[in-house]
Amino acid sequence: SKHCKIVKKASVDEAFLDLTEEVELYMSENKLELQNLYFRGKVLGLEENTQEEIQKLMFCSVFREINVRLAVASILVERIRLEVLQELKYTCSAGISVNVMLSKLASGLNKPFN
């Protein structure tokens, strides 16, 4: 794949992209300003997905490192989805998580394009 090294085909119209290396590369090549970093799309578990709620989640000390990586992954996924739409005229759903099972669950929550 031109977007990542690890792609696992799940079905005819579904694949799982492991963006771990791409997230690390993005973080090493870009100066991240945490106050400007946010999740693209909806965040599972938040009532309203307001910017204030998302910022609280981003800076929660327990999960800060994971949340920063997930937010960076959401930037990469946003680009991939836009490219699919522009080049193929298809919308696609995406779920971003630390594992395949949660990603699968999250991807089905706001179809077709969230």
Contacts in CASP RR format, 6 or more apart in sequence:
PFRMAT RR
TARGET T0000
AUTHOR 0000-0000-0000
METHOD contacts of the structure
MODEL  1
SKHCKIVKKASVDEAFLDLTEEVELYMSENKLELQNLYFRGKVLGLEENT
QEEIQKLMFCSVFREINVRLAVASILVERIRLEVLQELKYTCSAGISVNV
MLSKLASGLNKPFN
1 7 0 8 1.000
1 17 0 8 1.000
3 17 0 8 1.000
3 19 0 8 1.000
3 22 0 8 1.000
3 76 0 8 1.000
3 80 0 8 1.000
4 17 0 8 1.000
4 18 0 8 1.000
4 19 0 8 1.000
4 21 0 8 1.000
4 22 0 8 1.000
5 18 0 8 1.000
5 21 0 8 1.000
6 17 0 8 1.000
6 18 0 8 1.000
6 20 0 8 1.000
6 21 0 8 1.000
7 15 0 8 1.000
7 16 0 8 1.000
7 17 0 8 1.000
7 18 0 8 1.000
8 15 0 8 1.000
8 16 0 8 1.000
8 18 0 8 1.000
8 100 0 8 1.000
9 15 0 8 1.000
10 16 0 8 1.000
10 104 0 8 1.000
16 100 0 8 1.000
16 103 0 8 1.000
16 104 0 8 1.000
17 80 0 8 1.000
19 73 0 8 1.000
19 76 0 8 1.000
19 77 0 8 1.000
22 76 0 8 1.000
23 69 0 8 1.000
23 72 0 8 1.000
23 73 0 8 1.000
23 76 0 8 1.000
26 72 0 8 1.000
26 75 0 8 1.000
26 76 0 8 1.000
27 68 0 8 1.000
27 69 0 8 1.000
27 72 0 8 1.000
32 68 0 8 1.000
32 72 0 8 1.000
34 58 0 8 1.000
34 59 0 8 1.000
34 68 0 8 1.000
37 58 0 8 1.000
37 68 0 8 1.000
37 71 0 8 1.000
37 72 0 8 1.000
38 51 0 8 1.000
38 54 0 8 1.000
38 55 0 8 1.000
38 58 0 8 1.000
38 71 0 8 1.000
39 54 0 8 1.000
39 57 0 8 1.000
39 58 0 8 1.000
39 70 0 8 1.000
39 71 0 8 1.000
39 74 0 8 1.000
40 71 0 8 1.000
40 74 0 8 1.000
40 75 0 8 1.000
40 77 0 8 1.000
40 78 0 8 1.000
41 49 0 8 1.000
41 74 0 8 1.000
41 78 0 8 1.000
41 110 0 8 1.000
41 114 0 8 1.000
42 49 0 8 1.000
42 109 0 8 1.000
42 110 0 8 1.000
42 114 0 8 1.000
43 49 0 8 1.000
43 53 0 8 1.000
43 54 0 8 1.000
43 57 0 8 1.000
44 106 0 8 1.000
44 109 0 8 1.000
46 53 0 8 1.000
46 54 0 8 1.000
46 57 0 8 1.000
47 53 0 8 1.000
57 63 0 8 1.000
57 67 0 8 1.000
58 64 0 8 1.000
58 67 0 8 1.000
58 68 0 8 1.000
58 71 0 8 1.000
60 67 0 8 1.000
66 98 0 8 1.000
70 96 0 8 1.000
70 97 0 8 1.000
70 98 0 8 1.000
73 96 0 8 1.000
74 96 0 8 1.000
77 94 0 8 1.000
77 95 0 8 1.000
77 96 0 8 1.000
80 94 0 8 1.000
81 91 0 8 1.000
81 92 0 8 1.000
81 94 0 8 1.000
81 113 0 8 1.000
84 90 0 8 1.000
84 91 0 8 1.000
84 92 0 8 1.000
85 91 0 8 1.000
85 92 0 8 1.000
91 112 0 8 1.000
91 113 0 8 1.000
92 112 0 8 1.000
92 113 0 8 1.000
93 107 0 8 1.000
93 108 0 8 1.000
93 110 0 8 1.000
93 111 0 8 1.000
93 112 0 8 1.000
93 113 0 8 1.000
93 114 0 8 1.000
94 107 0 8 1.000
95 103 0 8 1.000
95 104 0 8 1.000
95 106 0 8 1.000
95 107 0 8 1.000
95 108 0 8 1.000
96 103 0 8 1.000
96 106 0 8 1.000
97 103 0 8 1.000
97 106 0 8 1.000
END
